[in-house]
């Protein structure tokens, strides 16, 4: 089972639907409920602090960070970004991402440009994406794809649970904690998104 949450590190209002919380207490609670627990956090590099990075490093046996945009000031940050601008931002954030993040990327709002796809493909990254982008996404690009709540890798269904570290439209880690806790207690095998990608490519 893959547990993954978006917007880790956010300390600004992304939308009126999202109420910010520091989710580390909730993640710790889930880990105590089942010490096999692992999760992938899609994190915002521009919002990461030394404290957050230190916490993730201290818990890297069960916490994986993947990249979720750069600043997430809107859901359209990467919708029309050029290859060159994407490359420039990736290089600017490399000191934060190196040794802290895996080479996985999900665009804010799932809105991603062809230039960003091309950069990810050429640089050996994988993408977390939506099924409606299947026709645009390069076929060679490794992808963890959401089809209305059902996740697939290379057309193979995988057990995945998607949410937000905010209270956000019913799937935030605080507002849906009992749901997540029930699943965590019942799950025997947990995997990071990157582990499942590696098994299937």
trRosetta pair geometry for C-beta under 8 A, 3 or more apart (Angstrom, degrees):
i j d omega theta_ij theta_ji phi_ij phi_ji
1 159 4.6 -59 -108 113 65 122
1 160 7.4 157 -166 -90 59 30
1 161 6.9 19 178 -6 103 105
1 183 7.2 -172 177 165 156 109
1 187 4.6 -76 26 -139 146 136
1 189 6.5 130 9 86 75 66
1 190 5.7 -39 68 -105 83 59
1 191 7.2 149 65 22 32 79
2 40 6.7 -12 -169 11 99 116
2 151 7.1 -66 56 72 133 160
2 158 6.4 38 -1 138 124 116
2 159 6.6 154 17 98 75 63
2 160 4.2 -16 66 -111 111 79
2 161 6.9 -177 92 25 61 64
2 190 7.7 115 -97 -162 32 64
2 191 5.7 -48 -81 75 78 83
2 192 7.3 55 -128 -176 93 13
2 193 5.8 76 -151 -78 135 66
2 196 6.2 -62 -66 -12 128 146
3 30 7.9 -158 145 161 169 153
3 37 7.4 -15 27 -162 145 88
3 38 7.2 156 41 92 100 53
3 39 4.4 -55 94 -109 103 89
3 40 7.4 160 89 24 53 68
3 160 7.9 171 -77 -157 24 57
3 161 5.1 -11 -113 62 64 109
3 180 7.2 85 -139 -150 128 105
3 183 7.7 145 -88 109 114 128
3 184 7.4 10 -65 -85 152 94
3 190 6.8 -28 7 -144 102 109
4 39 6.4 159 -90 -170 41 77
4 40 4.2 -16 -108 69 99 97
4 41 7.3 -173 -152 -78 65 26
4 42 6.6 57 174 -22 104 97
4 128 7.7 -153 145 -125 158 155
4 160 6.7 -16 17 -165 109 103
4 161 7.1 156 28 80 62 58
4 162 5.9 -17 75 -109 91 63
4 163 7.6 158 93 32 47 65
4 193 5.9 38 -78 -48 140 117
5 8 6.6 94 100 -54 100 96
5 23 7.1 -134 123 144 159 170
5 39 6.7 10 6 174 98 127
5 40 7.9 168 25 88 57 56
5 41 5.7 -15 65 -118 89 70
5 42 7.0 -147 99 25 42 81
5 162 7.7 143 -94 -165 39 47
5 163 4.9 -27 -108 81 85 81
5 164 5.8 116 -165 -136 88 11
5 165 5.0 100 146 -54 130 75
5 173 6.0 0 -118 -56 151 116
6 42 4.7 -21 -115 64 59 120
6 68 5.8 139 -151 -132 80 151
6 106 6.9 -99 -109 99 103 142
6 162 7.6 29 -21 -174 100 90
6 163 7.4 -150 17 107 78 36
6 164 5.0 -36 60 -108 89 73
6 165 7.1 -134 83 1 41 81
7 10 4.4 -27 176 -11 95 133
7 14 6.5 -85 -124 -32 134 155
7 18 7.5 -129 -155 -159 174 148
7 42 7.1 28 -15 88 36 89
7 43 8.0 28 142 -118 12 37
7 44 6.6 7 -147 -28 47 112
7 68 6.5 -117 -71 120 35 157
7 72 6.6 161 -119 170 81 169
7 164 5.4 23 26 -156 124 92
7 165 5.3 -142 82 37 89 96
7 166 5.7 -22 93 -13 150 103
7 168 7.6 114 19 -36 152 157
8 23 7.0 -90 -115 43 81 127
8 41 3.9 37 -32 171 153 119
8 42 6.6 147 10 74 97 38
8 43 4.0 -50 75 -97 105 82
8 44 7.1 -177 75 7 53 73
8 52 7.7 152 155 -173 96 131
8 65 7.1 -119 78 -122 144 91
8 68 7.4 123 33 17 77 138
8 165 5.2 103 -87 -23 60 153
9 43 4.9 75 -6 -161 122 92
9 44 4.8 -144 77 49 118 85
9 45 8.0 76 86 -63 166 11
9 47 3.8 135 137 101 105 107
9 48 4.9 -52 -127 -78 147 60
9 49 7.5 168 -144 1 97 74
9 52 5.6 100 -104 166 90 169
10 14 6.1 -30 -158 -42 149 114
10 18 7.9 -16 118 145 152 139
10 20 6.0 -131 111 -118 95 111
10 44 5.7 78 -71 12 74 140
10 47 5.5 -4 -94 171 35 174
10 72 6.3 -67 -99 84 111 141
10 165 7.1 154 31 72 103 115
10 166 6.8 -36 72 -55 135 112
11 20 6.2 106 -133 -175 37 154
11 47 6.0 165 11 -158 86 115
12 20 7.5 115 44 -64 12 149
12 47 7.4 -131 7 -104 97 125
12 73 7.5 -16 100 -111 145 64
13 16 7.4 30 179 -80 121 41
13 18 6.8 152 -155 77 62 95
13 20 7.1 -108 -85 -27 53 114
14 18 5.0 7 54 51 99 151
14 72 5.9 -32 -112 147 114 107
14 74 7.8 144 -162 -115 71 26
14 75 7.5 85 172 -57 103 81
14 108 7.9 -149 -152 -153 122 121
14 166 7.2 -134 27 -29 121 161
15 18 5.2 84 55 7 76 103
15 75 7.4 9 -55 -34 123 112
17 168 6.0 75 125 -146 94 67
17 169 5.5 22 164 -53 131 86
18 164 6.9 -95 -124 150 112 153
18 166 4.1 24 -165 138 98 158
18 167 6.9 152 -153 75 48 55
18 168 4.5 5 -106 -97 86 99
18 172 7.7 146 -136 -84 74 126
19 166 5.9 147 63 -175 42 97
19 167 4.3 -4 52 51 102 108
19 168 7.7 -161 26 -62 61 63
19 172 7.5 2 54 -112 83 170
20 166 5.6 -49 -96 -113 42 100
21 26 7.8 57 122 -10 131 128
21 165 7.0 -140 69 150 83 77
21 166 6.5 139 20 -126 82 46
21 167 6.8 73 -11 -20 120 85
21 172 7.6 99 23 174 122 124
21 173 7.5 -134 75 66 127 99
21 174 5.4 72 20 -33 167 137
22 25 6.9 73 105 -1 90 95
23 26 5.1 -56 -167 43 71 114
23 27 5.8 72 135 -24 88 101
23 165 3.9 -107 -22 -158 148 99
23 173 4.9 64 -139 63 122 149
23 174 7.5 -125 -110 -42 84 87
24 27 5.5 -54 -145 39 36 112
24 28 6.2 41 155 -22 67 103
24 55 6.0 -41 -123 168 143 154
25 28 5.7 -53 -150 35 30 113
25 29 6.5 34 150 -22 63 104
26 29 5.5 -50 -151 31 35 115
26 30 6.6 34 152 -18 65 101
26 173 4.8 134 111 144 155 116
26 174 6.3 -121 -70 -79 149 64
26 177 5.9 -114 -143 -112 119 117
27 30 5.7 -52 -150 35 35 110
27 31 6.4 35 151 -19 66 106
27 39 6.6 -113 -136 36 110 147
27 63 7.1 50 169 -92 144 117
27 173 7.4 -19 -56 -172 74 152
28 31 5.6 -55 -148 36 33 113
28 32 6.4 33 154 -19 66 104
29 32 5.9 -55 -149 35 30 110
29 33 6.6 35 151 -23 63 104
29 177 7.7 17 88 -164 141 122
29 181 7.4 -42 128 -98 108 112
30 33 5.6 -52 -153 30 34 115
30 34 7.2 -33 168 38 65 88
30 37 5.4 168 135 -163 91 163
30 39 7.6 55 97 -37 144 133
30 180 6.4 -50 -100 135 129 112
30 181 6.4 -131 -104 -99 80 67
30 184 4.9 -152 -160 -95 95 170
31 34 7.4 -96 -153 67 26 54
31 35 6.6 49 174 -114 71 48
31 37 4.8 -139 -107 68 54 129
31 59 7.7 -88 -86 -154 165 125
31 62 5.9 108 -117 117 119 158
32 35 7.5 12 -128 -72 24 75
33 37 7.1 66 67 -40 84 140
33 181 6.0 174 -76 -151 173 86
33 184 5.4 80 92 111 128 123
33 185 5.6 -74 162 -77 118 82
34 37 4.8 108 86 -42 90 98
34 184 5.0 -166 23 158 128 89
34 185 6.0 -173 -47 -101 120 37
34 187 6.8 108 140 64 168 86
34 190 7.9 134 119 -33 121 133
36 187 7.5 -144 91 108 119 89
36 188 7.0 4 90 -173 165 36
36 189 7.3 -78 158 -109 136 26
36 190 5.4 149 136 12 87 112
37 62 5.9 55 98 -164 70 131
37 184 5.5 10 -99 -153 120 114
37 187 7.8 91 -96 77 71 121
37 190 5.6 108 -139 -49 29 168
38 62 4.7 -131 -104 -150 63 67
38 63 7.6 -159 -155 -63 64 29
38 64 7.2 36 176 -8 102 103
38 190 4.0 155 28 130 90 119
38 191 6.4 16 74 -119 136 5
38 192 5.7 -84 149 -56 129 72
39 62 7.0 40 17 156 71 79
39 63 6.2 -7 64 -114 84 61
39 64 7.2 -157 101 32 43 79
39 190 7.7 -48 -55 -177 52 127
39 192 7.8 52 123 -105 12 70
40 64 4.6 -30 -109 75 71 108
40 65 7.8 154 -161 -94 63 13
40 66 5.7 19 180 -3 108 115
40 104 7.6 -26 -167 81 133 155
40 192 5.1 109 -68 -154 102 75
40 193 4.4 -9 -39 -2 170 101
40 194 7.2 147 -104 -7 129 81
41 56 7.6 -115 48 -112 137 120
41 63 6.4 -1 -1 -166 117 93
41 64 7.0 166 22 82 69 51
41 65 5.5 -29 71 -105 94 62
41 66 7.2 170 83 27 42 71
41 165 7.1 37 -142 -56 106 127
42 66 5.2 -34 -104 77 66 95
42 67 7.3 -5 -157 96 73 18
42 68 3.7 94 154 -65 93 120
42 104 8.0 -96 -106 113 86 107
42 106 4.8 -31 -138 41 144 127
42 128 6.9 -96 -90 44 134 151
43 47 7.7 -137 177 67 80 100
43 48 6.2 56 157 -75 123 112
43 52 7.9 159 -150 148 135 131
43 65 4.7 -27 11 -152 133 103
43 66 7.1 137 18 64 78 40
43 67 7.0 -54 65 -113 70 34
43 68 5.8 153 56 17 17 106
43 101 7.1 -134 55 -101 116 110
44 47 4.1 40 91 22 113 114
44 48 7.0 -177 87 -36 58 79
44 68 5.4 -60 -70 78 62 97
44 69 6.1 -11 -120 73 85 93
44 70 7.2 50 -163 134 77 13
44 71 6.6 63 -176 -147 115 15
44 72 4.7 -80 -110 3 133 122
45 48 5.7 -43 -149 5 37 118
45 67 6.3 -7 -36 -132 109 94
45 70 5.8 -37 52 -140 106 53
45 93 4.3 46 146 -156 156 138
45 96 5.1 127 -159 96 101 139
45 97 6.0 -38 -106 -62 130 95
45 101 7.5 -48 -85 -44 102 150
46 70 5.3 63 -26 154 117 64
46 71 4.1 -20 53 -94 159 67
46 72 7.6 -171 51 15 113 75
46 93 7.3 -77 -59 -98 68 124
47 71 7.3 117 -38 -143 88 49
47 72 7.3 -39 -18 36 129 111
48 52 5.3 -129 -152 80 70 127
48 53 5.6 71 169 -54 115 98
48 96 5.8 133 68 -172 134 130
48 100 7.6 112 175 142 160 153
49 52 4.8 96 51 8 77 99
49 53 7.0 -147 91 -1 40 87
50 53 5.7 -58 -143 43 32 109
50 54 6.0 37 157 -24 67 108
51 54 5.7 -55 -147 35 27 113
51 55 6.5 29 155 -20 63 104
52 55 5.7 -52 -149 33 32 111
52 56 6.5 30 153 -16 64 106
53 56 5.7 -55 -149 38 33 111
53 57 6.3 35 153 -20 67 105
53 96 7.4 -123 -86 -159 141 83
53 100 5.4 -44 -144 -128 106 140
54 57 5.7 -53 -146 36 31 111
54 58 6.3 31 155 -19 65 107
55 58 5.8 -56 -149 37 30 112
55 59 6.4 -3 159 8 64 114
56 59 6.2 -77 -144 55 27 91
56 60 6.4 62 152 -75 66 78
56 63 5.3 -124 -142 112 73 131
56 65 5.6 20 -166 -40 151 122
56 100 6.6 72 95 -160 134 92
57 60 5.6 -12 -148 -37 33 115
57 100 7.0 -64 -67 -115 94 82
59 62 5.8 -58 170 56 89 86
59 63 4.5 50 110 9 104 122
60 63 6.1 -76 -104 63 34 80
60 64 7.5 75 -154 -85 69 52
62 190 7.8 29 -143 107 90 142
64 102 5.8 2 -176 -12 108 126
64 192 4.2 67 -6 -133 155 131
64 193 7.2 -154 94 31 141 80
64 194 6.2 -146 -175 12 153 116
65 100 5.9 -15 59 148 144 78
65 101 4.6 -82 106 -106 103 69
65 102 6.9 158 79 8 54 75
66 101 6.3 108 -118 -164 24 95
66 102 5.5 -35 -90 60 77 95
66 104 3.6 -43 -137 83 122 109
66 105 6.8 -145 168 -67 98 25
66 106 6.7 68 119 -2 119 95
66 128 7.0 89 126 -13 151 126
66 193 6.5 -26 -37 56 149 133
66 194 7.3 173 -77 -48 114 102
67 93 7.9 112 -127 115 126 144
67 97 6.4 -4 -78 -118 117 127
67 101 5.6 57 -54 -176 84 150
67 104 6.7 170 25 88 75 53
67 105 4.7 -19 73 -106 105 72
67 106 7.4 171 92 28 56 59
68 72 6.5 12 124 -66 96 127
68 105 7.7 163 -82 -157 31 53
68 106 5.2 -11 -111 69 76 92
68 107 7.9 120 -160 -145 54 6
68 108 6.6 88 163 -71 82 70
69 72 4.6 124 75 -67 143 76
69 77 4.9 68 -148 77 127 144
69 78 6.0 -141 -112 -26 86 115
69 106 7.9 -48 -25 95 71 61
69 107 6.1 76 -73 -152 84 47
69 108 4.1 13 -52 -30 144 101
70 77 6.6 -157 36 161 87 139
70 89 5.0 -64 -91 -180 151 133
70 93 6.4 -147 -132 -40 93 146
71 77 6.6 179 57 -126 81 146
72 77 6.3 -99 -101 -16 33 150
72 108 4.7 159 -120 -93 80 135
73 77 6.3 114 43 -84 75 114
74 77 5.7 151 63 -50 73 77
74 108 6.9 123 100 122 42 142
74 109 7.5 -17 140 -20 64 137
75 108 5.1 -145 -134 141 42 95
75 109 2.6 91 -176 -59 97 135
75 111 6.1 92 146 7 79 124
76 79 4.3 -31 -160 -6 77 131
76 80 7.6 15 169 3 96 89
76 108 7.3 -69 -5 95 18 107
76 109 6.1 -22 -58 50 49 152
76 111 5.3 -30 -116 86 56 156
77 81 7.3 12 142 -47 58 124
77 107 7.3 -167 70 -169 88 86
77 108 4.8 59 26 38 113 131
77 109 7.8 139 17 20 79 108
77 111 7.8 128 41 75 54 106
78 81 4.9 -51 -142 6 55 127
78 86 7.3 67 -136 -101 99 108
78 107 4.0 -119 64 -139 136 114
78 108 6.4 134 11 33 99 82
78 111 6.2 152 73 97 75 73
78 112 5.2 -7 120 -113 116 59
78 113 6.1 -128 161 0 71 89
78 116 5.4 39 -177 -60 115 160
79 107 7.6 128 -64 165 52 140
79 109 7.5 -24 -61 82 105 124
79 111 3.8 -22 -86 148 92 118
79 112 7.0 -55 -104 -49 38 11
79 113 6.2 85 146 -57 24 84
80 113 5.5 102 -133 -87 16 123
81 85 5.1 -124 -168 86 89 119
81 86 5.0 105 133 -61 122 93
81 89 7.9 -45 -164 10 143 139
81 113 4.9 -158 51 10 64 139
81 115 6.1 -127 106 74 67 121
81 116 5.7 61 74 -53 111 108
82 85 4.6 91 54 11 86 100
82 86 6.7 -148 91 -5 43 87
82 113 7.2 -69 -77 125 21 159
82 115 4.8 -161 -170 -129 33 177
83 86 5.8 -60 -149 38 26 112
83 87 6.2 28 154 -21 64 109
83 115 3.5 -128 -52 -159 65 101
83 116 7.5 -156 -98 -54 53 33
83 118 5.6 -35 -104 73 118 122
83 119 5.6 162 -146 -53 78 101
84 87 5.7 -53 -147 36 29 113
84 88 6.4 31 154 -21 63 105
84 115 7.6 -56 7 -170 53 139
85 88 5.6 -50 -146 34 33 113
85 89 6.4 30 156 -15 65 105
85 115 7.7 61 44 121 85 147
86 89 6.0 -58 -150 39 30 107
86 90 6.3 31 153 -20 65 108
86 113 7.4 -149 -51 59 133 119
86 115 5.7 165 3 125 132 102
86 116 4.8 177 -108 -97 156 73
86 119 4.9 -153 109 -1 129 160
87 90 5.7 -55 -146 36 30 113
87 91 6.4 27 156 -17 64 106
87 119 5.7 -155 -69 -121 80 132
88 91 5.9 -59 -152 37 29 109
88 92 6.4 31 151 -22 65 106
89 92 5.5 -51 -145 34 35 114
89 93 6.3 14 162 -2 67 110
90 93 6.4 -68 -145 48 26 97
90 94 6.6 56 150 -59 61 88
90 97 7.9 -41 -160 22 68 157
90 119 7.0 -179 -16 162 151 138
90 123 7.8 139 158 46 161 177
91 94 5.5 -20 -152 -18 35 120
93 96 5.1 -53 -171 44 75 111
93 97 5.4 64 132 -20 92 110
94 97 5.7 -65 -132 47 31 103
94 98 5.5 38 170 -30 72 106
95 98 6.3 -41 -130 28 22 111
96 100 6.4 -59 161 45 57 143
96 101 7.7 44 122 -11 75 118
97 100 6.1 -123 -152 60 24 95
97 101 4.2 -48 -154 34 79 127
98 101 7.8 -17 -38 38 14 85
101 104 7.7 -135 169 42 94 73
102 192 7.5 125 -21 155 159 137
102 194 4.6 -91 177 -67 162 148
103 123 7.6 -145 -160 124 126 95
103 124 6.3 6 148 109 157 81
103 125 4.4 -129 164 -112 95 75
103 126 6.8 99 111 15 81 73
103 194 7.9 99 50 -116 64 122
104 125 6.5 164 -92 -172 25 90
104 126 5.1 -19 -111 69 79 92
104 127 7.4 161 -161 -93 66 20
104 128 6.5 53 172 -25 107 97
104 144 7.7 12 -152 12 124 126
104 193 6.1 107 -145 98 167 124
104 194 5.9 -125 -39 -76 131 93
104 197 7.4 -180 -95 -11 118 159
105 116 7.6 -144 133 171 147 111
105 120 5.8 -122 38 -104 136 127
105 125 5.6 34 -3 156 111 138
105 126 7.5 171 25 88 71 46
105 127 5.4 -33 72 -110 87 69
105 128 7.1 -158 93 20 37 78
106 110 7.1 -39 -176 -96 91 63
106 127 7.1 122 -88 -169 50 64
106 128 3.8 -29 -82 65 106 111
106 129 7.4 -159 -123 -64 75 45
107 110 6.0 93 73 -144 92 16
107 111 5.6 -120 126 65 129 44
107 112 3.9 -173 -19 -72 152 92
107 116 6.7 81 -78 124 123 163
108 111 6.9 -28 89 40 64 90
110 129 6.7 112 -154 -151 94 47
110 130 4.6 62 177 -26 140 118
110 133 7.7 -150 164 -22 98 130
110 146 7.6 -86 -111 46 142 128
112 116 5.0 -110 -170 75 93 136
112 117 6.4 104 138 -51 117 86
112 127 7.3 84 -152 -158 176 136
112 129 7.0 -73 22 -116 144 99
112 133 6.9 29 53 -123 107 158
113 116 4.7 103 58 4 80 98
113 117 7.1 -135 101 -2 48 85
114 117 5.4 -50 -151 35 38 116
114 118 6.3 38 152 -22 67 104
114 136 6.4 -108 -89 -179 89 108
115 118 5.7 -54 -148 34 32 111
115 119 6.5 33 154 -19 65 103
116 119 5.7 -52 -149 34 34 111
116 120 6.4 34 154 -19 66 105
117 120 5.9 -60 -152 36 29 110
117 121 6.3 27 155 -18 66 108
117 127 7.1 -30 -117 -50 71 160
117 136 7.1 -164 -37 137 164 91
117 137 5.8 -155 -132 -130 136 60
117 138 5.7 150 157 -3 114 96
117 141 6.2 -83 -168 -58 88 166
118 121 5.7 -55 -148 37 31 112
118 122 6.2 24 158 -14 67 110
118 138 7.0 105 -91 -34 56 136
119 122 6.0 -61 -143 41 28 105
119 123 6.0 0 166 2 65 119
119 125 7.9 11 119 28 73 128
120 123 6.4 -75 -141 50 21 95
120 125 4.1 -87 -154 70 79 112
120 126 7.4 52 174 -161 117 1
120 127 5.5 56 154 -57 165 106
120 141 6.0 59 103 -142 109 122
121 125 7.7 -68 -47 51 22 76
121 138 5.0 1 -77 62 150 151
121 140 6.0 81 -147 88 118 99
121 141 4.5 -79 -86 -85 96 97
125 142 7.8 -142 123 54 38 104
126 141 7.3 135 -133 169 49 75
126 142 3.8 -60 -109 98 96 109
126 143 6.4 -175 -169 -77 86 30
126 144 6.7 64 150 -11 121 92
126 193 7.9 -164 99 137 136 107
126 194 7.4 161 37 -112 137 69
126 197 5.0 -40 -92 -149 172 155
126 201 7.9 -156 -92 -13 123 157
127 137 7.1 -148 71 -139 144 125
127 141 6.0 13 11 154 116 122
127 142 7.2 145 19 88 65 60
127 143 5.2 -17 68 -110 86 80
127 144 7.4 -156 100 31 43 71
128 143 7.5 140 -101 -161 22 65
128 144 4.7 -25 -108 71 72 105
128 145 7.8 178 -160 -79 46 33
128 146 7.5 45 174 -23 84 102
128 193 6.7 -30 -80 -167 117 158
129 133 5.2 -94 175 61 120 133
129 137 6.1 75 162 -84 172 147
129 143 5.3 -37 25 -155 121 115
129 144 7.2 134 20 71 68 52
129 145 5.2 -25 74 -108 86 76
129 146 7.2 -158 99 19 37 81
130 133 5.4 95 69 2 78 101
130 145 6.9 76 -173 -159 8 78
130 146 5.3 -38 -110 64 58 96
130 147 8.0 122 -167 -82 58 41
131 134 5.7 -5 -170 -36 56 110
131 145 5.6 95 -76 165 66 113
131 146 6.5 -111 -19 90 83 48
131 147 4.2 61 -44 -97 143 78
131 148 7.5 -44 22 -12 134 71
133 136 5.1 -67 -166 51 74 106
133 137 5.0 76 134 -36 98 105
134 137 6.1 -54 -134 30 24 109
134 145 7.3 54 -81 -147 90 151
137 141 5.8 -111 173 58 94 129
137 143 6.2 47 162 -76 151 152
138 141 4.4 95 72 -16 94 108
142 153 8.0 7 -172 -155 80 101
142 197 5.5 76 166 -165 127 114
142 201 5.0 -31 -110 -74 117 158
143 153 7.0 178 91 -128 55 66
144 151 6.3 -1 178 -169 84 116
144 153 5.6 -22 -105 -84 63 97
144 158 7.8 -58 -142 50 92 141
144 160 7.7 131 180 -91 112 159
144 193 5.3 -42 -63 -162 169 114
144 196 7.2 84 -104 88 117 115
144 197 6.2 -76 -55 -73 104 103
145 151 6.7 148 77 -153 44 63
145 152 5.2 -26 65 63 98 83
145 153 7.3 152 16 -84 81 43
146 149 7.0 36 -168 -55 95 17
146 150 7.5 128 -160 67 52 38
146 151 5.7 -30 -97 -96 57 76
146 160 8.0 -111 -98 94 82 141
146 162 6.6 9 -108 -39 132 160
147 150 4.8 -34 71 69 93 91
147 151 7.4 166 20 -90 76 24
147 152 6.3 24 -4 0 118 111
149 162 7.2 -138 -126 33 59 115
150 157 6.4 -40 176 -133 105 105
151 157 7.2 108 81 -156 52 59
151 158 5.2 -52 100 66 102 89
151 159 7.7 33 52 137 109 6
151 160 3.7 18 16 28 146 139
151 162 7.5 135 -58 -39 121 112
152 155 5.8 2 174 -126 132 17
152 156 6.1 145 -158 66 81 35
152 157 5.5 -45 -97 -92 83 46
152 158 6.6 144 -114 10 28 83
153 156 5.6 -29 69 60 70 93
153 158 5.7 30 4 -19 102 131
153 196 6.0 172 -13 138 158 102
153 197 6.3 -149 -137 -100 142 55
153 200 4.5 108 123 75 123 163
153 201 7.9 -92 169 -40 115 89
154 200 5.2 -169 20 161 125 118
154 201 7.2 166 -42 -76 132 72
156 200 6.2 -149 44 -129 136 135
158 196 5.6 77 -142 -173 155 148
160 193 8.0 49 -119 -97 122 90
161 180 7.2 144 143 -115 149 82
161 183 6.4 98 -64 135 160 168
162 171 7.0 19 108 166 66 150
163 168 7.8 139 180 60 71 106
163 171 4.0 -146 -125 155 83 97
163 172 6.5 153 175 -101 107 15
163 173 6.1 123 123 -64 134 69
163 176 6.4 -136 -127 61 141 138
163 180 7.2 -62 -6 -77 161 124
164 167 7.8 152 91 -105 113 1
164 168 3.9 -5 61 41 154 138
164 169 7.7 81 10 39 136 89
164 171 5.9 96 12 97 85 88
164 172 5.0 -41 77 -100 95 66
164 173 7.1 -125 93 -18 47 79
165 172 7.2 10 127 -151 13 79
165 173 5.5 -8 -131 3 45 126
166 172 5.1 -79 106 -118 47 119
166 173 8.0 97 41 18 16 84
167 172 3.7 -154 -115 57 32 167
167 174 5.3 -55 -71 62 94 110
167 175 4.5 93 -134 -26 96 118
168 171 6.4 -41 82 63 83 73
168 172 4.6 119 17 -66 68 99
168 175 8.0 -176 23 28 40 130
169 172 7.7 122 43 -30 51 88
170 175 6.5 -114 -137 114 29 130
170 176 6.4 72 162 -62 56 117
171 175 7.8 20 34 75 6 106
171 176 5.4 -14 -136 -6 35 154
172 175 4.5 64 62 24 102 102
172 176 6.1 140 63 10 46 93
173 176 6.9 -61 -115 58 18 84
173 177 6.2 55 163 -84 55 79
173 180 6.6 -9 -138 -5 69 162
174 177 5.8 -16 -150 -40 25 112
176 179 4.5 -40 178 38 89 122
176 180 5.9 91 120 -22 88 97
177 180 5.7 -60 -149 41 35 108
177 181 5.9 35 156 -23 70 109
178 181 5.6 -52 -141 37 30 114
178 182 6.4 34 157 -23 63 104
179 182 6.0 -56 -153 31 27 110
179 183 6.8 22 153 -12 61 107
180 183 5.8 -60 -153 39 33 110
180 184 6.1 33 153 -22 69 108
181 184 5.6 -53 -144 36 31 112
181 185 6.4 33 157 -21 65 105
182 185 6.0 -54 -150 33 28 111
182 186 6.6 14 156 -8 62 113
183 186 6.0 -71 -150 44 30 104
183 187 6.0 31 158 -32 70 113
184 187 5.9 -56 -140 26 29 113
187 190 6.1 79 132 -66 129 85
191 195 4.4 -125 -170 78 101 129
191 196 5.2 105 123 -48 138 94
192 195 4.6 103 56 -3 81 101
192 196 7.4 -156 90 -1 48 82
193 196 6.1 -63 -156 39 35 105
193 197 6.2 38 149 -21 69 107
194 197 5.5 -52 -146 37 34 116
194 198 6.3 37 155 -21 66 105
195 198 5.8 -55 -150 35 30 111
195 199 6.6 30 152 -21 63 105
196 199 5.6 -49 -148 32 35 114
196 200 6.4 13 159 -4 65 114
197 200 6.3 -81 -151 46 26 97
197 201 6.0 -6 168 4 70 119
198 201 6.7 -69 -127 46 23 91
